Amino acid sequence: MRLRTRLTAASVVLAPVAVSLAACRPSVRPTVDPSVAPVMELWESPGDVAKSDLFYGPWGESLAPNPHAVFTFRATKETGSNPGMTVADEEGHVWHVKQWRPVEKQGAEAPVEIALSRILSAVGYHQPPIYYLPEFTVRDRFGTYLVPGGRFRLSEKSIKETGHWSWQQNPFVGTEPYQGLLVILLMFDSSDLKNVNNALYEVKQPGDGPARWYVVRDLGTALGVTGRVRPKRNNVDLFVRQSFIAGVKDGFVEFNFHGWQKELYTQRITPAQVRWASALLAQLSDRQWSDAFRAGGFESNVADRFIARIHEKIEEGLKVGEPGPGQQ
């Protein structure tokens, strides 16, 4: 009883703190003139989207973790809500594993993260090398075990994580790729629009490409319903029932989205920007959509339902803001 009383009192104290933090949130503005923004650091034109491999992703099969390898335990994952660990494979490659719990087949985060990462990379947004294994073998000081798998993110030597970037203030606010990225995440009901999930990478051998990447990572809180407290993710029954676009008001699209950071998309995204993002996604073939979900370990019947609803949202996005019959 005492513990319950203390928790209730704490919630009363925390409520105004949350309001205060929301009020102190930085304004949404570009940090450079949008006309000179280094857009390639966020997005590069994907060219022929039909050629993209959405099963192995942009990093290819050669970097994928060996499902038959014995991985050596390095450290326990200490952040986030999912269990996990850092391991090294037999060739010395270091992997950061976000595991799924066997009891949460529906609701697991790792499959969603893989599928959405594949889709973002196919349409031009930078992503680190990540893969999915349903289970793997790990060796630690107690022995060798078969454990639940999940998302494997490689510590790739050609890119180095250097920090985080802010949704509210960055070089790209207002540009088509930035607005389009938000549209895609809203379309997938991605509730976790947190700055700590945005990673800056130094590209050590950029060639003709950018020397720095702005990346959205930890994409697993999606494909369910949006919300601020424990939103349900990876739930096809809920996802197929969620509406996408609520309407257009004062020249801006209104979304049926209930996550954090409403200042990013409320009265900020135009119909043309929604159509731009939807047109990018519309270039993906049925095979590519299937491969993206297969890469995350989704069962085909579940993937087909997710994909069918996403196609409906894409069609909705392509038509938003267009004049109806007799209105031209």
Secondary structure, DSSP 4 states (H G I P E B T S, - for coil): -HHHHHHHHHHHHHHHHHHHHHHTPPP-EESS-GGG--GGGTB---S-GGG--TTT-TT-GGGS--TTPEEEEEEE--SSSS-EEEEE-TTS-EEEEEE--TT-TTT-SHHHHHHHHHHHHHTTB----EEEEEEEEEEETTEEEEEEEEEEEE--TTEEEEEE--SSEETTTTSHHHHHHHHHHHHTT-----GGGEEEEEESS-TTS-SEEEEE----S-SS---SSS---S-HHHHTT---EEEEETTEEEE---SS-GGGTTTT--HHHHHHHHHHHHTS-HHHHHHHHHHTT--HHHHHHHHHHHHHHHHHHHHTT---TT--
